[in-house]
Amino acid sequence: MGIFIKNPETEKIVREIAALRGTTITGAIDALAREALEREQPKVRKRTLEEMRAATEAFRRVTGLDKEPLPLRPMTKADWDALWPTGIPEIDDA
């Protein structure tokens, strides 16, 4: 499917960008659209290692896991089987 640019000034700008970048008009429009989309999307802030460690420790305190020595002992089949039934029909009946 083609794109019809009705505005001559816009077409001139796109052709100039394509020439400067050494690409086709389609390539220039594609790159420009992707750049604009990236700018418009919300940025995801990356957490630092210190923040992740602090969050992990807070989770361990809230859940009581801080009382367990590290490393945690592996879950046995008996431990796993003791989790069932959960009381949640969607899970128990699956």
Buried (B, 14 or more C-beta within 10 A) or exposed (E): EEEEBEEEEEEEBBEEBBEEEEBEBEEBBEBBEEEEEEEEEEEEEEEEEEEEEEEEEEEBEEEEEEEEEEEEEEEEEEEEEEEEEEEEEEEEEE
